[in-house]
Each structure stands twice: as structure tokens, then as C-alpha cells.
């Protein structure tokens, strides 16, 4: 029970005396509680018995009718339609050649036949020195797209003085990779962030299908960098989990002479980005479907043409035919308790409620026992502008011997 003491108590006593002396015996609980509540805060405030009654079609929410500022965490499937698994992968034949130098958009349905197809993610390839770009011998306007791609994602994800994408290593020193594959999930798909621990990619190559997840389940605390949380990509599955040794590819030995024990990649859930190490994928996944080795120098020399190396990653994903992921959103919610007491909202201004020019009830039984059926609730501001409409799942009967309480939840 709250106590109002000191100067606040003196002021309250004065306000109550002033109110009572001016009412000539016409005292309402609503006005009394309004005066008292001026001197109380939060849960100490007093509710008026019976609440406010409405004699029209509008009723103002009271202090105890709203609960605002609650935040709920909602998780849902990452892909279009809130699905958690992507099994079909299409690229667009109309994507411009200029943009294909840098990335390729991937759809869940064929954009050539489905006008409603939307981008799920993009794949890209970057090289610190520009290798794998279309050479000037082939195209005089070549801009070394792979070098620009590497620099772009380095600027987004790494600290200012960090020039390399560094992956886990079997030695004490991280492996600095000059090559990276990028999976860039569309912002409309991941919204606030991807959900760590609920991501699995399947990649197909000459060694069969290999699955990879993030190592968030192995960590007691998140590693946070410039781009938010970051996790290692490790060999494993959502069903079976993983072990620490699976963080690296132990058996890598490719044409470029690179050492074994390189990490598979990094996962940035807050950015919707997955950075993969082509060298370690070559050791584990093996040869891509139709493009030769995907590791070391052979990566960008196994083509009839230079450039467009991101299609190697697309082929591996398409062959794996399963990209599972979920997203997380923190949604701000407000709850409104709509109360229709027994004496409220028992009549309707709908023309079908009455008949004739004298306003006779269409149903004779309504003369002694009127009834209405609540199907929607309009929420207005002080200017009588409609802000939101809530619909009931079925009509709710309202009469003098029935009261109704409906909770309306608004998400923002």
C-alpha cells in the first residue's frame, strides 16, 4: 500500500478538499482517483471501480488499459514465405554484365518464368590483388572487380588496420587468405539479423555433399567486432552439431603450395554475411561441378574465360540443394485491453439495427434485450483519425447481461 506523506500529502489533502467542496454532493470515483493518481507512480496508481462508461461509439483508454514498451524476440524462416530451407537456386539471365563482374543474384524461383521472383542472396568472389578478374587482354575496360570486392567487404567487416581476411588455423597464427567467397543475404530476408546456431549450408563437389554450420553453440560468449558478432564456419550439421577440430580443413594440399589446417570461413549474423575460404573448401568439398579446382591458383584459371568466379560457389550451393537459415527480430509490442461493460455498446448506429422512420428496432426482442455483435475495434487518436483496426476471429455477442474484454496487440 502506497503512503503519500510530507508536502505531497498536504497538497493531496488540499486538492481533495477543494474538489469535494465544489461538487455539491456529485462525486465520482473516476475524478477522485484521477486526483489521487497525480501523486502516485507506476503500479501504485489506483484503479477506479467500474471504470469509465461510454454512452457513444468511442471510449477512451484508461491508465490501466495499456501496457506499452514490451520487447519480444521473434524468430522465423529466412527465405521468402518465412521458410527455413532453400532448396532451389536460380540466377538471372538479364543481370547486367557490369554487375556480374562483382556479384550474382540468386533467386528461389526462376526469374525468367516467375515475375514475382525476389533475390534471396548474392554470391561474390574477391581477391586482394585482383586475380580472377577479367584481364585487360580480354576487356580493355576491366576494373579488377575482384580486388574491389575484397576491399569492399574488408572495409565493411574488418578493423581499419586489418588488411586480410584471417581464418582459423591449425597453428597459433591465423591464416591470412587473399581469396574469399561471399554470401550476402538480402536485407529484406534477414531484417535485423540472422539467427546464430540456426544456419546450415550444403556444398556439393567431387567429394560429395558437405555441410557447414557456425560455431555459436560452442562459445560461452560472442566475439564482437566492427561488424557485430562473428563466428567461425565449421564442418557439421544442425542435427548432429560439430566438434572443435572440424573448424579447419586438415588435409589441404593444393597447386599453390598452401599449407593445411585452414579455417572454412566466418559468419557475421548482424550483417547477413558469410565469408568462405576457397582453399579449405577445395580440400573438403573438392572439385566444383563443372569448373575444375576451386582452391589456390587453379580457382580462377580453370575457366575458358577469366572472371565470374562467384559461379563456382553458386554451383556448389545449387548442387548441395539445401541452405537452411532463420532470422531474429526484436519487436516492440503494445497491449491494449478493450473493455465493454454491461451497459456499453449494446446499440448500433448501423441502419439495419432499426426500421422505419421512427427508429423502431428491427428485432422486436431488442426493445427489452438489445444485442450487438462485435467484429472489429477501431483505434483512434484525439483527432478521431483511425490509426489501427483489430478484427475478431468471430462475432462476439454483447448485451446488458454480458461484458467483453478483448486484448489488442500491436507490433512495431
N, C-alpha and C positions, 0 to 999 in steps of 0.2 A: 504494500500500500504506500503510495507516494504521500509525502508530507510537504506542505508549502509553508515555509517559515520565513522569518525575517521580514525584510521590506516587501518581498513578493507576496507574503501572506497578508500584510497590511494593505497592499494595493488590491489584492483579490477581494478582501472583505469590503473595501470601499466600492469596487465595481459591482459586486453583488448587491450591496445596499442601494446603490444608485439605480440599478436595474429594477429591483423589487419595488422600490418606492414609486417608480414611474409606470408600472404595469396595471395598476388598479385591479389586482387580483387575476389578471390574464397572464399566467406564467406557463411557459413551455419548456419541456426537458431539453429540446434542441438548443434554445437560447442559453439556458443555464450551462449546459456542457460546453457550448462554444466559449463562454466567458471563462470557465474553469480551465479549459484546454489551452488557453493563451499562456497559462503559467506552468504547463506540463510539456514534456517532450517524449517522443518515441512511444514505447509501449506503455508509458504511464498515463497516456491520454484516456479519457473516459468516453465510452460509447453511450449515445442517447438511447434510452429504452424505446423501442418501436421504430426508431429511425425517422427519416423524412418521408412523408406520404406525398404522392403525386396525384393530382387530380386531372392531369392532361396526358399528353403523349411523351413528355420529356420528364426525366428525373435526374437530378444532379448526383454524382458520386460523392459519398461521404468520405471522411478521413480514413475510415476503416474498410472501405470498399476496394482499395487499390493496394497492390504490392508491386513496387517497381524496383528496377536496378538489379534484378537477378540475372546471373550469367550461367548459361548451360553449355556444356561441351557436347557437340553433336558430331558423330562420325557417319560417313556414308561412302558408297562406292565412288571411285574417282572418275569413271568414264561416263559418257553420255547416257542419260537414263538412270544415273546413280548405280550403275552396275560395277561390281568389284573386279571383274575379269574381262580383259580384252583378248579376243581370240582371232580376229581378222584384221589385217593390216593392208592399207591401200595408200599409194601415193597418187599425186595428181599429174596428169599429162599436160595440164595447162599452166603449171607453175613456171614462172619466167626463168629463163636460163641464167639471168643475172643473180637471182636469189638462190638458184640451185648450186651456184658456186660456194655458197655459205651453209645452206641447210636444206633439208627436205621435210615438208609437212607430211604427217601420217594421219590417216582417217580410219574410222572403224567400218565405214561403208564406202563403196566406190563413188567418188565424186563425179565420175563420168556418167553414172546412171542414177545417182541419188542427189537431187538438188538440195536436200536438207542435210547432206553430209557436213560435219564440222570437224575441225582439226582437233585431234586428241593430244598430240605432242609433235615435236620436231626432232630430227636427228642431225647431228653435225660432226665434223671431224676437224681437229685443229692440230697444227704442228708449230712449234716455237719458231722454226726457221723458215716456214713457208713451203716445206716439202709436201708433195701431194697436191699442190695447186696446179692448175693448167699453166703450162710453161709459156714463155713469150714466143718460143719457136712455133707453138701451136696457135696462140692467140696473142696478137700484139697488144691487146687491151687488158691482159691478165693483171689482176691486182693482188696476187698472192693471198687468196681468200683464206687459206688455212692458217696463215700467220695472223691475219686479222681476227679469225675466230678464236685462236688460242689466247691472243691478247685481250679480247673482249671478255671472255669468261674468267681469265686471270684477274682482270680488274674488278669483276663483279664478286668473285668468291674469295680471293686471297688478299692477304695483307699487302700494304703498299710496297714493302721491301722484299716481297716474296716473288721471285721471277719464275718459279717452276711449280707445276702440279706435282706434289710429292705423295707417293702411296706407301703403304706399309711394306716392310721389307723383312727378310729373314735375318738381316744383320741389324746392328744398332743404329745404322744410318738409313733414313727413309730413301726410297728410290725416286729420283727425280726423272720424270718422263717428259720427253719432248713431244710425244704423241698423246692425244686424248680423243675418245669418243664422248659425245654429249647427247643425253636425252633430256630435252627441255619440254616439260609438261605444260600445256596451255594453261594460262592463268584462270580461264573460265572453268577449267576442270579441277584444279587443286584449291582454288579460292584462297583460304587463309594459310593452309599448309597441308602437305601430305602427312600421312599417319605413320610414324616410325614403328617398325615391328609388324606392319601390315602391307609390306611391299615384297613382291617376288617377280623376278624376270626370268624367262626361259630362253636360252640361246641355243641355236642349233648349228652344228658344224660337222666336220668329218669324224669327230669323236662322239657323235650323238648329241643328245639334248642335255644341257647342263643348267641347273637352276641356281639363282643367286638371290640373297636377301641382304638386309642390313644387320649390323651387329648391336642394335639398340637394346636387345634383350640381354646382352652380356655385360652391360655397363651399369654401374651404380649411380653414375651422374653423367649428364650430357656434356660433350665437348662443344663449346660455343666459340665461334669465330666472327669475323667480319660479316659473314652472310648468315649468321644464326647458327643453329645446331648442325653438327656434321657427324656422320657415322661412316664406318668402313663398309664397303660392299664385300660380302663373304659368300663362299660356297655353302649352300644349304637350302632348306625349303621351309615354308611356313608350318608344314605339318610336323616335320622332324627337328627343326631348329638347326643349330650348327655347333661346331667346336672351334676354338681359337686357332688351331693350325690351318683351318680352312680359309683363313684370312688371306693367304698368299698362295701363289702357284709355285709349287716346289720344283717342278720338273721342266721349267722353261729353258730351252736352248735353241735359239733361232739364228737365222743367217747373219744378223747384225752382231753376233757375238755377245749379246746381253747376258748378264748373269741371271741365275734362277732366283726364286724367292721373292717375287714382286707381288704387291697387293693388287686386287682386282679393280678397286675404284673407291669412290667417295659418294655419299648420299647427303644432299642438302635439302631436307624436307621443307624448310621455310621458304625456299626459293623454287621448289618444284624441279630441282635439277639433279641428275645422276651423271657423274663423270666416271668414265670407264678407262682402264688401262689396256690398250690394244695388245701389248706384249704378253701380259698374263692371260688374256683371253685366248691368244694363239696357242698357248701351252695347254690350256684346259679344254676349250671348245674345239680347237683345231681349225682346219681349213673351212672357209666360208662356202656357202652353197655352190657358187659358180665363179668365184673371183680369185682363187689362189689364196696363198697365205695371208693372214691378217696381222702378222706381227713383224716388227722390225722394218728393215728397208723394203722387204717384199710387199709391204702393205700397200704402197702407192705405186709400185712398179709392176704389179701383176695384172694391170688393166691394158686393154687395147688403147685406151686414152688416159691421160692424166686427169685428175680431178674427180669430183663426185664420190669421194671415198666414204661418205656417210652411208651410201647404199650397202656397204658391207655390213654395217650394224643393222640396217633395215632388214637385210636378208636373214641375218641370224635371228632377229626378233620374229620375223614372219615365219621362219621355219620352226621356232620354238612354240609359236601359236598360243602363248599364254603369258599375259602381262597382268599380274594381279596388284591392285593398289587401292587404298582408301584415303580419304581426306578428313581433316578435322576442322571444325569451325566453333568458335566461341560466340554464341548467340545471346544477345541481351534480350531478356523477356520481361514483360509486364503482365500482371494478372489483375483482371477486373471482375469483381463479384457483383453481378447484376441481380438485385433483389426486387421481386414483385410481391408485395404483401397482399393479404387477402382483400383489402379494399382498393387495390390498384389494378389498373389495366384490365378491367372487366367489361369495358365497352370499346367499340371500334368506330373510327370515322370512315371505314370502308362503306361505300354506297350500298353494298349488298347486305349490310347489317340491318338496314331498315327498309321499309317500303312505303310508297305513297308520300304525298306532300306534307303530311302531319308527322312524319318520322316514326310511324308505328314499327315496332320490332317485326322483322320478317318471320321470326320464330316466336309464336305466342308464349312459349315457355320462358323466353328471355325476360318477360315482364317481371317475374319474381326471382328468376335464377339465370341472369345473363352469363354467357360464356364467350371467351375468345380463345384463339389458338395461336400461340407464339411460334413464329417460324424464323424470325430474324431480329437482330438487335443492331440498331444504328448508333454509332458513337460519334458525338458531335463536339465541336469546340464552343466557346462562348459566343461566337458569331453565328451559331447554328449551321456551320459548314460541316458536311459529312466527312469524317476522317477515316472511318473503317466500318465495315459491315460484317457481323458474325451470323452464320447460318446454323440453325439447329439440325440435327440429323433427321428429326421427325417433328411434326407439330406437337406442341406441349399445351395441354388444356389448362386454362386459367379461369377461376370463378371465385365467388366470395368465400367459399369454403376450402380454397386451395391457395397455397403460396408457392412461389417458384424461386429457386436460386440457381443461377447459371454462371459458371466461371468462364470468362473470355480470356484467352491467352494471346498476346501479341508478341511476335518475334521481330527483332530488328537486326 
